[in-house]
C-alpha cells in the first residue's frame, strides 16, 4: 500500500516519514480504523524507513510503500471465514433438520460465529506495523 509523506528527520541511515492519514488517503471508508486502532494526532503517522544511499533530505515529499501480504491475509480471514461458516451452518442445519428455515437460521448463526472468530485472527496479523520503504520522490 502506497502513501504520500514528508521526511521530517534523519537518523543514521534511516529517515522518519510523516505519512498522510491512511483513512483520508483511501476515501474515508473507515474500514481499516478498527484494525489499526484510533489514531488522531499527526505523530501517530510517523514511520521509519531505510535510506542507505542518503538520497532524501528533510522536507522532501516522498512515496512510501508497505507490504500488502498481511493486509490481504487479514481481509481474506475477515470476509472469507464468516462467509464459509454461513454455508457450513446452513448445510449442518439443513441436514440435521431437513427444513430450509432451520438451515437458514443455522446459516445466520454460522455467520455470526465466523465473524466472532475472524476478528481475533485478523487482529493477530496487525500486531506490528508493516515495514515501510521509500520508493520515490513525490511530485508536487
C-alpha positions in Angstrom: 0.0 0.0 0.0 1.5 3.3 -1.0 1.3 6.5 1.0 2.5 10.1 0.3 4.6 11.6 3.1 7.1 14.2 4.1 10.6 13.4 5.5 10.7 15.1 9.0 14.0 13.7 10.2 17.1 11.6 9.6 19.0 9.2 11.9 22.0 7.1 10.9 20.8 5.7 7.5 17.1 5.9 8.3 14.6 8.6 7.6 11.5 9.4 9.6 8.5 10.0 7.3 5.2 11.6 8.3 2.6 9.9 6.1 -0.9 11.2 5.4 -3.7 9.8 7.4 -4.5 6.4 5.7 -8.2 6.8 6.3 -8.1 10.2 4.5 -5.9 8.8 1.7 -8.2 5.8 0.8 -11.5 7.5 0.7 -12.7 7.7 4.4 -14.4 4.3 4.4 -13.1 3.8 7.9 -12.7 0.1 7.2 -9.2 -0.1 8.4 -9.6 2.1 11.6 -10.7 -0.8 13.9 -7.7 -2.8 12.7 -5.1 0.0 13.2 -6.7 1.5 16.3 -7.7 5.0 16.9 -5.1 7.5 15.7 -5.8 11.1 16.0 -2.5 13.1 16.1 -0.1 13.6 13.2 2.7 12.0 15.3 0.9 8.7 15.1 1.6 8.5 11.4 5.4 8.8 11.6 7.2 5.7 10.2 10.9 4.8 9.9 12.4 3.7 6.6 15.8 2.8 5.4 17.8 5.3 3.3 21.1 3.6 2.6 22.1 6.0 -0.2 21.3 9.2 1.7 19.2 10.2 -1.3 16.5 12.0 0.7 16.7 15.2 2.8 14.4 16.6 5.4 11.4 18.3 3.8 11.4 16.0 0.7 7.9 14.7 -0.3 8.2 11.0 -0.9 6.1 7.9 -1.7 6.4 5.1 0.9 5.3 1.6 0.2 4.4 -1.2 2.6 3.9 -4.9 2.3 0.4 -5.9 1.3 0.6 -9.7 2.1 -0.5 -9.3 5.8 -3.3 -7.0 4.8 -4.6 -9.4 2.2 -4.4 -12.3 4.6 -6.4 -10.3 7.1 -9.0 -9.3 4.6 -9.3 -13.0 3.5 -9.9 -14.1 7.0 -12.2 -11.2 7.9 -14.5 -11.8 5.0 -13.8 -15.4 4.0 -14.2 -17.2 7.3 -17.7 -15.8 8.1 -18.9 -16.4 4.6 -17.6 -20.0 4.7 -19.2 -20.5 8.2 -22.5 -19.3 6.7 -22.6 -22.1 4.2 -21.4 -24.7 6.7 -24.0 -23.6 9.2 -26.7 -23.8 6.6 -25.6 -27.3 5.5 -25.4 -28.6 9.0 -28.8 -27.1 9.9 -30.4 -28.4 6.7 -29.0 -31.9 7.1 -30.0 -32.3 10.8 -33.5 -30.8 10.5 -34.5 -31.4 6.9 -36.0 -27.9 6.9 -34.8 -24.9 4.9 -35.9 -22.4 7.6 -33.8 -24.1 10.2 -31.0 -24.3 7.8 -31.3 -20.5 7.2 -31.2 -19.8 10.9 -28.2 -22.1 11.3 -26.5 -20.3 8.5 -27.0 -16.9 10.3 -25.6 -18.5 13.5 -22.6 -19.8 11.5 -22.1 -16.3 10.0 -22.1 -14.7 13.5 -19.8 -17.4 14.9 -17.4 -17.0 11.9 -17.4 -13.2 12.4 -16.6 -13.6 16.1 -13.7 -16.0 15.3 -12.4 -14.0 12.4 -11.9 -10.7 14.3 -9.2 -12.0 16.7 -7.4 -13.9 13.9 -7.4 -10.7 11.8 -6.0 -8.6 14.7 -3.2 -11.2 15.0 -1.9 -10.1 11.6 -1.7 -6.5 12.7 0.3 -7.0 15.9 3.1 -4.9 14.5 3.3 -2.1 12.0 4.2 -3.0 8.4 7.8 -2.3 7.2 7.8 0.8 5.1 10.2 1.5 2.2 10.7 4.9 0.5 10.2 4.2 -3.2 10.5 7.6 -4.9 10.1 11.3 -4.5 6.6 12.6 -4.9 5.6 15.2 -7.5 4.3 18.4 -6.1 
